[in-house]
Amino acid sequence: MGIISWIIIGLIAGWGAGKVMKGGGYGVVMDIVLGVLGALLGGWLFGALGIWHGGGLIGSLIVAFIGAVILVWITRLIKKA
């Protein structure tokens, strides 16, 4: 995937994770960062668990979303501490 695709998937995944996790948003730039980092985390996690996400745009978006949700949860735990 190209960098533009990563940014778009990151934005969508980060925005969706922010909505699902509820609470204050992080802004567009942080949504992109959380989404892209979430894609990396999700890809690693799915690989470690032996789960194949099917590839393609939808599979990448689902993996990025799940990873972004995990990252939002972790950042909120850190903010509380």
C-alpha positions as a Markdown table, in Angstrom:
| # | Residue | x | y | z |
|---|---|---|---|---|
| 1 | Met | 0.0 | 0.0 | 0.0 |
| 2 | Gly | 1.1 | 3.5 | -0.6 |
| 3 | Ile | 1.6 | 6.2 | 2.0 |
| 4 | Ile | -1.7 | 7.9 | 1.1 |
| 5 | Ser | -3.6 | 4.6 | 1.7 |
| 6 | Trp | -1.9 | 4.2 | 5.1 |
| 7 | Ile | -2.9 | 7.7 | 6.1 |
| 8 | Ile | -6.5 | 7.3 | 4.9 |
| 9 | Ile | -6.8 | 3.9 | 6.7 |
| 10 | Gly | -5.1 | 5.4 | 9.8 |
| 11 | Leu | -7.5 | 8.3 | 9.8 |
| 12 | Ile | -10.6 | 6.1 | 9.5 |
| 13 | Ala | -9.4 | 3.6 | 12.0 |
| 14 | Gly | -8.3 | 6.2 | 14.5 |
| 15 | Trp | -11.5 | 8.1 | 14.1 |
| 16 | Gly | -13.6 | 5.0 | 14.5 |
| 17 | Ala | -11.6 | 3.9 | 17.6 |
| 18 | Gly | -12.2 | 7.3 | 19.2 |
| 19 | Lys | -15.9 | 7.0 | 18.6 |
| 20 | Val | -16.2 | 3.4 | 19.9 |
| 21 | Met | -14.0 | 4.2 | 22.9 |
| 22 | Lys | -16.0 | 7.4 | 23.6 |
| 23 | Gly | -14.6 | 10.3 | 25.5 |
| 24 | Gly | -12.5 | 13.2 | 24.3 |
| 25 | Gly | -11.1 | 13.1 | 20.9 |
| 26 | Tyr | -7.4 | 13.4 | 20.0 |
| 27 | Gly | -7.7 | 15.5 | 16.8 |
| 28 | Val | -7.1 | 14.5 | 13.2 |
| 29 | Val | -3.3 | 14.2 | 13.4 |
| 30 | Met | -3.4 | 12.0 | 16.5 |
| 31 | Asp | -6.3 | 9.9 | 15.0 |
| 32 | Ile | -4.0 | 9.2 | 12.0 |
| 33 | Val | -1.1 | 8.4 | 14.2 |
| 34 | Leu | -3.1 | 6.1 | 16.4 |
| 35 | Gly | -4.7 | 4.5 | 13.3 |
| 36 | Val | -1.3 | 3.8 | 11.6 |
| 37 | Leu | 0.3 | 2.6 | 14.8 |
| 38 | Gly | -2.9 | 0.6 | 15.4 |
| 39 | Ala | -2.4 | -1.0 | 12.0 |
| 40 | Leu | 1.1 | -2.0 | 13.0 |
| 41 | Leu | 0.0 | -3.3 | 16.4 |
| 42 | Gly | -3.0 | -5.1 | 14.9 |
| 43 | Gly | -0.9 | -6.7 | 12.1 |
| 44 | Trp | 1.6 | -7.9 | 14.7 |
| 45 | Leu | -1.1 | -9.2 | 17.0 |
| 46 | Phe | -3.1 | -11.0 | 14.3 |
| 47 | Gly | 0.1 | -12.5 | 13.0 |
| 48 | Ala | 1.2 | -13.6 | 16.5 |
| 49 | Leu | -2.3 | -15.2 | 17.1 |
| 50 | Gly | -2.2 | -16.9 | 13.6 |
| 51 | Ile | -5.3 | -15.1 | 12.4 |
| 52 | Trp | -5.5 | -14.2 | 8.7 |
| 53 | His | -7.5 | -11.0 | 8.1 |
| 54 | Gly | -8.0 | -11.7 | 4.4 |
| 55 | Gly | -5.9 | -8.7 | 3.2 |
| 56 | Gly | -7.2 | -6.0 | 1.0 |
| 57 | Leu | -8.6 | -2.6 | 2.1 |
| 58 | Ile | -11.4 | -4.0 | 4.3 |
| 59 | Gly | -9.1 | -6.4 | 6.1 |
| 60 | Ser | -6.5 | -3.7 | 6.6 |
| 61 | Leu | -9.1 | -1.4 | 8.0 |
| 62 | Ile | -10.4 | -3.9 | 10.4 |
| 63 | Val | -6.9 | -4.8 | 11.7 |
| 64 | Ala | -6.0 | -1.1 | 12.0 |
| 65 | Phe | -9.3 | -0.4 | 13.8 |
| 66 | Ile | -8.7 | -3.2 | 16.4 |
| 67 | Gly | -5.2 | -2.0 | 16.9 |
| 68 | Ala | -6.2 | 1.6 | 17.3 |
| 69 | Val | -8.9 | 0.6 | 19.9 |
| 70 | Ile | -6.2 | -1.2 | 21.9 |
| 71 | Leu | -3.9 | 1.9 | 21.6 |
| 72 | Val | -6.7 | 4.3 | 22.7 |
| 73 | Trp | -7.4 | 2.1 | 25.6 |
| 74 | Ile | -3.7 | 2.0 | 26.6 |
| 75 | Thr | -3.3 | 5.8 | 26.2 |
| 76 | Arg | -6.3 | 6.4 | 28.4 |
| 77 | Leu | -4.9 | 4.0 | 31.1 |
| 78 | Ile | -1.6 | 5.9 | 31.0 |
| 79 | Lys | -3.4 | 9.3 | 31.2 |
| 80 | Lys | -5.2 | 8.2 | 34.3 |
| 81 | Ala | -2.0 | 7.1 | 36.1 |
